Amino acid sequence: MQTDVPAISVRGVTVGFGEKIILDKLDLDVRRGEVLGFVGGSGSGKSVLTRTILGLVQQRAGTIEVFGQNLAGLDAEQHRIMERRWGVLFQHGALFSGLTVRQNIQVPMREYLNLSQELMDELAMLKIRMVGLNPDAGDKFPSELSGGMIKRAALARALALDPEIVFLDEPTSGLDPIGAAEFDELIATLQKTLGLTVYMVTHDLDSLYSICDRIAALADRRIIATGTLEEILEVRHPWVQSYFHGARARGRAIPAASS
């Protein structure tokens, strides 16, 4: 169930590499139970923020809280417990090529849980069915899968530990329109069924229109707007106007906000 309580709260976060500042005093809340679509231009720092929240990139300033806990204040064991509460689908799936789908799904189970092989096999097959793959996909290697199947297998791995938050990095990139629409529908169904909080980095306008409760737009190294689609369409910032009202945007039929 969606609430106004933030699952993720980012305050004043600054990230840079060398002298280049990527994110500057950025603020963002992701509410529990919502699907948040996170948009921004290429190279704007969308993936950098995701990786910073996950602890893969160090921030220079600011705080990041997940479920009310400041990640910087957690010791190694506490952070490990926190990591069990989220799952990640990377842009190109990031499946291990030398492992079958079933074995890929079991990687987080082996890292964080102490389960028998029999139980891990049962759980892996449950996740495979959950994402709409045929049971025989479990014994296939990534090289034997289509692009859409790779996305679903990677999503199954992201769900391996029954997370409360799922991070999706460009989940529909590389999929044809039918496959992308089916994947959006899958995400929406799982979100409602499992009560997930979904943080979705995307450039796919169809995803933003069809499954996102709110949208956050990144430009000028910070969040320039957050809100429902209707609210975002009224934002006057030039990047937002270009993205949502440009020649290839669905919003082109909606008059741009007057200045």
C-alpha positions as CSV (number, residue, x, y, z in Angstrom):
1,M,0.0,0.0,0.0
2,Q,1.4,3.4,-1.0
3,T,2.0,5.9,1.9
4,D,3.6,9.3,2.2
5,V,6.3,7.7,4.5
6,P,9.6,7.6,2.5
7,A,11.3,4.3,2.0
8,I,14.3,6.2,0.7
9,S,15.2,9.8,1.7
10,V,18.1,11.6,0.1
11,R,19.1,14.9,1.5
12,G,21.8,17.3,0.3
13,V,23.8,14.5,-1.5
14,T,26.8,15.7,-3.5
15,V,28.8,13.2,-5.7
16,G,31.8,14.0,-7.8
17,F,34.7,12.3,-9.6
18,G,37.8,14.3,-9.4
19,E,36.9,18.0,-10.0
20,K,33.7,17.1,-11.8
21,I,30.5,17.4,-9.7
22,I,27.8,15.0,-10.9
23,L,25.2,15.6,-8.2
24,D,25.1,18.8,-6.1
25,K,23.0,19.0,-2.9
26,L,20.4,16.7,-4.3
27,D,17.2,15.9,-2.4
28,L,14.8,13.1,-3.2
29,D,12.1,11.0,-1.4
30,V,10.8,7.7,-2.7
31,R,7.6,6.8,-0.9
32,R,6.8,3.4,0.4
33,G,4.6,1.4,-2.0
34,E,5.0,3.7,-5.0
35,V,6.5,3.3,-8.5
36,L,8.8,6.3,-8.9
37,G,10.0,6.9,-12.4
38,F,13.4,8.7,-12.4
39,V,14.3,10.6,-15.6
40,G,17.1,12.8,-16.8
41,G,19.3,13.4,-19.8
42,S,22.1,11.1,-20.8
43,G,25.0,11.6,-18.5
44,S,22.9,13.6,-16.0
45,G,23.7,11.3,-13.1
46,K,20.7,9.0,-12.9
47,S,22.7,5.8,-12.5
48,V,25.2,7.6,-10.3
49,L,22.5,8.4,-7.8
50,T,21.2,4.8,-7.9
51,R,24.7,3.4,-7.3
52,T,25.3,6.0,-4.5
53,I,22.1,4.8,-2.7
54,L,23.3,1.2,-3.1
55,G,26.7,2.1,-1.6
56,L,28.6,1.5,-4.8
57,V,29.6,5.1,-5.1
58,Q,30.7,7.4,-2.2
59,Q,29.0,10.7,-1.7
60,R,31.0,13.7,-0.7
61,A,28.2,15.3,1.4
62,G,24.6,14.7,2.5
63,T,22.7,11.8,4.0
64,I,20.8,8.8,2.6
65,E,18.2,7.0,4.7
66,V,16.5,3.8,3.8
67,F,13.6,2.7,6.0
68,G,14.6,5.5,8.4
69,Q,18.2,4.3,8.9
70,N,21.1,6.5,7.8
71,L,23.2,4.2,5.6
72,A,26.4,5.9,6.6
73,G,25.8,4.9,10.2
74,L,25.4,1.2,9.6
75,D,28.2,-1.2,10.4
76,A,29.0,-4.0,8.0
77,E,26.5,-6.5,9.4
78,Q,23.7,-3.9,9.6
79,H,24.4,-2.9,6.0
80,R,24.3,-6.6,5.0
81,I,20.9,-6.9,6.6
82,M,19.7,-3.8,4.8
83,E,20.9,-5.1,1.4
84,R,18.6,-8.1,1.9
85,R,15.7,-5.7,1.8
86,W,16.4,-4.5,-1.7
87,G,16.8,-6.1,-5.1
88,V,18.5,-4.6,-8.2
89,L,17.9,-5.1,-11.9
90,F,20.8,-3.7,-13.8
91,Q,20.3,-2.2,-17.3
92,H,21.6,-5.1,-19.3
93,G,20.6,-7.8,-16.9
94,A,24.2,-8.4,-15.6
95,L,23.6,-12.2,-15.5
96,F,26.6,-14.4,-14.9
97,S,27.2,-16.0,-18.3
98,G,28.7,-19.2,-16.9
99,L,25.6,-19.9,-14.7
100,T,22.2,-21.1,-15.7
101,V,19.1,-18.9,-14.9
102,R,18.4,-21.0,-11.9
103,Q,21.9,-20.6,-10.6
104,N,21.9,-16.9,-11.2
105,I,18.7,-16.5,-9.2
106,Q,20.4,-18.5,-6.4
107,V,23.5,-16.2,-6.2
108,P,21.9,-13.8,-3.6
109,M,20.4,-16.8,-1.7
110,R,23.9,-18.3,-1.3
111,E,25.4,-15.0,-0.3
112,Y,22.8,-14.0,2.3
113,L,20.9,-17.1,3.4
114,N,21.8,-20.6,4.7
115,L,19.5,-22.9,2.7
116,S,19.6,-26.4,1.4
117,Q,20.1,-26.9,-2.3
118,E,16.7,-28.5,-2.6
119,L,15.0,-25.4,-1.0
120,M,17.0,-23.0,-3.2
121,D,15.9,-25.0,-6.3
122,E,12.3,-24.7,-5.2
123,L,12.6,-21.0,-4.5
124,A,14.3,-20.4,-7.8
125,M,11.6,-22.1,-9.8
126,L,9.0,-20.0,-7.9
127,K,10.7,-16.8,-9.0
128,I,11.0,-18.1,-12.5
129,R,7.3,-18.7,-12.7
130,M,6.6,-15.4,-10.9
131,V,8.3,-13.4,-13.8
132,G,6.5,-15.3,-16.5
133,L,9.3,-17.6,-17.7
134,N,8.7,-21.2,-18.6
135,P,10.1,-23.7,-16.1
136,D,12.6,-25.0,-18.6
137,A,14.3,-21.6,-18.7
138,G,15.9,-22.4,-15.4
139,D,18.4,-24.7,-17.0
140,K,19.3,-22.3,-19.8
141,F,22.4,-20.1,-19.9
142,P,22.0,-16.4,-20.7
143,S,23.4,-16.9,-24.2
144,E,20.4,-19.1,-24.9
145,L,17.9,-16.4,-23.9
146,S,16.2,-13.6,-25.9
147,G,16.5,-10.0,-24.7
148,G,13.1,-10.2,-23.0
149,M,13.9,-13.4,-21.3
150,I,17.2,-12.0,-20.0
151,K,15.2,-9.1,-18.4
152,R,12.8,-11.4,-16.8
153,A,15.6,-13.7,-15.5
154,A,17.4,-10.7,-14.1
155,L,14.1,-9.5,-12.4
156,A,13.7,-13.0,-10.9
157,R,17.2,-12.7,-9.4
158,A,16.3,-9.2,-8.1
159,L,13.3,-10.8,-6.3
160,A,15.3,-13.7,-4.9
161,L,15.3,-12.5,-1.3
162,D,11.7,-11.1,-1.3
163,P,12.9,-7.5,-1.2
164,E,10.8,-4.5,-0.1
165,I,12.5,-2.1,-2.6
166,V,13.4,-3.0,-6.2
167,F,15.8,-0.8,-8.2
168,L,15.2,-1.0,-11.9
169,D,17.8,0.5,-14.3
170,E,16.3,1.1,-17.7
171,P,14.2,-2.1,-17.5
172,T,12.6,-1.8,-21.0
173,S,15.7,-0.7,-22.9
174,G,16.4,-2.9,-25.9
175,L,12.9,-4.4,-25.9
176,D,10.5,-4.0,-28.8
177,P,7.2,-2.0,-28.0
178,I,5.2,-5.2,-27.3
179,G,7.9,-6.7,-25.1
180,A,8.3,-3.4,-23.3
181,A,4.6,-3.1,-22.6
182,E,4.5,-6.7,-21.3
183,F,7.4,-6.0,-19.0
184,D,5.7,-2.8,-17.7
185,E,2.6,-4.8,-17.0
186,L,4.7,-7.4,-15.2
187,I,6.3,-4.8,-13.0
188,A,3.0,-3.2,-12.2
189,T,1.5,-6.6,-11.3
190,L,4.4,-7.6,-9.1
191,Q,4.4,-4.2,-7.4
192,K,0.8,-4.5,-6.4
193,T,0.9,-8.2,-5.5
194,L,4.0,-8.0,-3.4
195,G,3.6,-4.5,-2.1
196,L,6.9,-3.4,-3.5
197,T,8.5,0.1,-3.6
198,V,9.9,0.5,-7.1
199,Y,12.6,3.0,-8.0
200,M,12.8,2.9,-11.8
201,V,15.4,4.8,-13.8
202,T,14.0,5.0,-17.3
203,H,13.8,7.1,-20.5
204,D,10.7,5.2,-21.7
205,L,7.8,7.6,-21.9
206,D,5.4,4.7,-22.2
207,S,6.5,3.4,-18.8
208,L,6.2,6.8,-17.3
209,Y,2.6,7.1,-18.6
210,S,1.5,3.6,-17.8
211,I,2.9,2.5,-14.4
212,C,4.5,5.3,-12.5
213,D,2.8,6.9,-9.6
214,R,5.2,9.8,-9.5
215,I,8.1,11.1,-11.6
216,A,11.3,12.7,-10.5
217,A,13.3,14.7,-13.1
218,L,17.1,15.2,-12.8
219,A,18.8,18.2,-14.5
220,D,21.5,20.7,-13.5
221,R,22.9,18.2,-11.0
222,R,19.8,18.0,-8.8
223,I,16.1,17.1,-8.8
224,I,14.3,19.9,-10.5
225,A,10.8,18.5,-10.2
226,T,8.8,15.7,-8.6
227,G,5.1,14.9,-8.9
228,T,2.5,13.0,-10.8
229,L,2.6,13.0,-14.6
230,E,0.1,15.8,-14.8
231,E,2.2,17.9,-12.4
232,I,5.4,17.2,-14.3
233,L,3.8,18.2,-17.6
234,E,3.2,21.7,-16.1
235,V,6.9,22.2,-15.1
236,R,8.5,25.1,-17.0
237,H,12.1,23.9,-16.9
238,P,13.5,23.7,-20.4
239,W,14.7,20.1,-20.1
240,V,11.3,19.0,-18.9
241,Q,9.5,20.9,-21.6
242,S,11.7,19.4,-24.3
243,Y,11.4,15.8,-22.9
244,F,7.7,15.7,-22.3
245,H,6.5,18.1,-25.0
246,G,9.1,17.5,-27.7
247,A,8.5,16.0,-31.2
248,R,8.7,12.4,-30.0
249,A,6.9,12.8,-26.7
250,R,3.4,11.7,-25.9
251,G,3.0,15.1,-24.2
252,R,3.4,16.9,-27.5
253,A,-0.4,17.1,-27.8
254,I,-0.6,18.9,-24.5
255,P,0.3,22.6,-24.6
256,A,3.5,23.5,-22.9
257,A,3.2,25.5,-19.7
258,S,3.2,29.2,-20.4
259,S,6.2,31.1,-19.2
